[in-house]
Amino acid sequence: MYGWNSVTVRVNEETVTWAEFRRRFEERFMSEIAKSTLLRKFAELVQGDMTVLEYATRFEELSRYEYAMVDTVIKRNRSSSVD
């Protein structure tokens, strides 16, 4: 994200990171229907005829709306690769 991940601002004496700002912004201005649609698209994402780069880009775009699912998949993959 072009270095924006490390940017912080102060709001009412509270430090807000870029990630927190995005979360609050999306929570306030993104409808539940839009969120549900994006989460469904993420859950149903398959590479199909996309290149690996296209798939990875789409994964990154959609995964920001489902932190818990991505975190769980990463943990599951890590534990299965250790076995």
Secondary structure, DSSP 8 states (H G I E B T S, - for coil): -TTGGG-EEEETTEEEEHHHHHHHHHHHHS-HHHHHHHHHHHHT---TTS-HHHHHHHHHHHHTT-HHHHHHHHHHHHHHHH-
